[in-house]
Amino acid sequence: MESRVEDIVIVGAGIAGLATSLGLHSLGIRSLVLESSNDLRVTGFALTIWTNGWKALDTLGIGNILQQEHIQLHGNVTTSLLTGQQTSTTALATAM
Ligand SMILES: Cc1cc2nc3c(=O)[nH]c(=O)nc-3n(C[C@H](O)[C@H](O)[C@H](O)COP(=O)(O)OP(=O)(O)OC[C@H]3O[C@@H](n4cnc5c(N)ncnc54)[C@H](O)[C@@H]3O)c2cc1C
């Protein structure tokens, strides 16, 4: 069996592993990402990214690409299904 020596091995190709690998790559540091799953998981219908998440994506150099595909939330309102009355409103920051 062929053996390879890697300086950095990242276990798990979730967003944390891939972001770490991309960050290292931008610094010119190679890494090997190991993933146990054979397939991409395609569950869910939306991904909510908060301001600090966008800052992290900007730092990785991919925020601009993703922002072209996103809808910015300006706030949310919760409503009681029993009374139909608004129970709370939250204004979210508009500047990123
Ligand atoms: C239903 C749902 C909705 C969510 N919605 C949002 C959202 O809208 N916004 C948001 O910011 N967050 C959301 N989250 C949370 C977000 O998915 C997690 O915080 C994020 O995926 C964590 O990333 P991670 O890379 O740390 O872990 P994971 O995404 O869990 O990735 C870990 C990876 O490691 C692999 N792995 C595990 N063990 C091994 C091993 N021994 N060897 C090799 N590979 C291995 C796994 O297969 C997996 O691919 C949601 C979570 C769920 C469950």
The ligand as an SDF file (V2000), in Angstrom:
LIG
                    3D

 53 58  0  0  0  0  0  0  0  0999 V2000
  -31.2670   21.0440    9.5980 C   0  0  0  0  0  0  0  0  0  0  0  0
  -30.1040   21.9750    9.8360 C   0  0  0  0  0  0  0  0  0  0  0  0
  -30.1760   23.2770    9.3520 C   0  0  0  0  0  0  0  0  0  0  0  0
  -29.1180   24.1740    9.5790 C   0  0  0  0  0  0  0  0  0  0  0  0
  -29.2030   25.4390    9.0740 N   0  0  0  0  0  0  0  0  0  0  0  0
  -28.1870   26.2970    9.2490 C   0  0  0  0  0  0  0  0  0  0  0  0
  -28.2380   27.6100    8.6980 C   0  0  0  0  0  0  0  0  0  0  0  0
  -29.2140   28.0070    8.0660 O   0  0  0  0  0  0  0  0  0  0  0  0
  -27.1820   28.4490    8.9210 N   0  0  0  0  0  0  0  0  0  0  0  0
  -26.0790   28.0470    9.6300 C   0  0  0  0  0  0  0  0  0  0  0  0
  -25.1410   28.8320    9.7760 O   0  0  0  0  0  0  0  0  0  0  0  0
  -26.0130   26.7900   10.1580 N   0  0  0  0  0  0  0  0  0  0  0  0
  -27.0340   25.9290    9.9850 C   0  0  0  0  0  0  0  0  0  0  0  0
  -26.9650   24.6750   10.5190 N   0  0  0  0  0  0  0  0  0  0  0  0
  -25.7780   24.3070   11.2900 C   0  0  0  0  0  0  0  0  0  0  0  0
  -24.6660   23.9470   10.3280 C   0  0  0  0  0  0  0  0  0  0  0  0
  -25.1020   22.9450    9.4310 O   0  0  0  0  0  0  0  0  0  0  0  0
  -23.5040   23.4410   11.1620 C   0  0  0  0  0  0  0  0  0  0  0  0
  -23.1480   24.3950   12.1400 O   0  0  0  0  0  0  0  0  0  0  0  0
  -22.3130   23.2100   10.2530 C   0  0  0  0  0  0  0  0  0  0  0  0
  -22.6310   22.2850    9.2400 O   0  0  0  0  0  0  0  0  0  0  0  0
  -21.1500   22.6740   11.0770 C   0  0  0  0  0  0  0  0  0  0  0  0
  -20.1050   22.5230   10.1760 O   0  0  0  0  0  0  0  0  0  0  0  0
  -18.9460   21.5120   10.4530 P   0  0  0  0  0  0  0  0  0  0  0  0
  -18.0440   21.5520    9.2600 O   0  0  0  0  0  0  0  0  0  0  0  0
  -18.3620   21.7950   11.7890 O   0  0  0  0  0  0  0  0  0  0  0  0
  -19.6360   20.0840   10.6160 O   0  0  0  0  0  0  0  0  0  0  0  0
  -20.4550   19.2150    9.5460 P   0  0  0  0  0  0  0  0  0  0  0  0
  -21.1920   20.0480    8.5660 O   0  0  0  0  0  0  0  0  0  0  0  0
  -21.2230   18.2480   10.3740 O   0  0  0  0  0  0  0  0  0  0  0  0
  -19.3260   18.4540    8.7340 O   0  0  0  0  0  0  0  0  0  0  0  0
  -18.5560   17.4300    9.3290 C   0  0  0  0  0  0  0  0  0  0  0  0
  -18.1320   16.5160    8.1960 C   0  0  0  0  0  0  0  0  0  0  0  0
  -17.2110   15.5760    8.7260 O   0  0  0  0  0  0  0  0  0  0  0  0
  -17.5130   14.3080    8.2070 C   0  0  0  0  0  0  0  0  0  0  0  0
  -16.9770   13.3500    9.1440 N   0  0  0  0  0  0  0  0  0  0  0  0
  -17.4100   13.1150   10.3970 C   0  0  0  0  0  0  0  0  0  0  0  0
  -16.6410   12.1870   10.9860 N   0  0  0  0  0  0  0  0  0  0  0  0
  -15.6980   11.8490   10.0750 C   0  0  0  0  0  0  0  0  0  0  0  0
  -14.6060   10.9500   10.0980 C   0  0  0  0  0  0  0  0  0  0  0  0
  -14.3100   10.1950   11.1820 N   0  0  0  0  0  0  0  0  0  0  0  0
  -13.8370   10.8270    8.9910 N   0  0  0  0  0  0  0  0  0  0  0  0
  -14.1070   11.5940    7.8910 C   0  0  0  0  0  0  0  0  0  0  0  0
  -15.1320   12.4720    7.8070 N   0  0  0  0  0  0  0  0  0  0  0  0
  -15.9180   12.5870    8.8990 C   0  0  0  0  0  0  0  0  0  0  0  0
  -19.0140   14.2880    8.0740 C   0  0  0  0  0  0  0  0  0  0  0  0
  -19.4460   13.3480    7.1220 O   0  0  0  0  0  0  0  0  0  0  0  0
  -19.2860   15.7180    7.6080 C   0  0  0  0  0  0  0  0  0  0  0  0
  -19.2720   15.8450    6.2020 O   0  0  0  0  0  0  0  0  0  0  0  0
  -27.9880   23.7580   10.3090 C   0  0  0  0  0  0  0  0  0  0  0  0
  -27.9180   22.4280   10.7920 C   0  0  0  0  0  0  0  0  0  0  0  0
  -28.9600   21.5520   10.5520 C   0  0  0  0  0  0  0  0  0  0  0  0
  -28.8530   20.1160   11.0680 C   0  0  0  0  0  0  0  0  0  0  0  0
  1  2  1  0
  2  3  1  0
  2 52  2  0
  3  4  2  0
  4  5  1  0
  4 50  1  0
  5  6  2  0
  6  7  1  0
  6 13  1  0
  7  8  2  0
  7  9  1  0
  9 10  1  0
 10 11  2  0
 10 12  1  0
 12 13  2  0
 13 14  1  0
 14 15  1  0
 14 50  1  0
 15 16  1  0
 16 17  1  0
 16 18  1  0
 18 19  1  0
 18 20  1  0
 20 21  1  0
 20 22  1  0
 22 23  1  0
 23 24  1  0
 24 25  2  0
 24 26  1  0
 24 27  1  0
 27 28  1  0
 28 29  2  0
 28 30  1  0
 28 31  1  0
 31 32  1  0
 32 33  1  0
 33 34  1  0
 33 48  1  0
 34 35  1  0
 35 36  1  0
 35 46  1  0
 36 37  1  0
 36 45  1  0
 37 38  2  0
 38 39  1  0
 39 40  1  0
 39 45  2  0
 40 41  1  0
 40 42  2  0
 42 43  1  0
 43 44  2  0
 44 45  1  0
 46 47  1  0
 46 48  1  0
 48 49  1  0
 50 51  2  0
 51 52  1  0
 52 53  1  0
M  END
$$$$
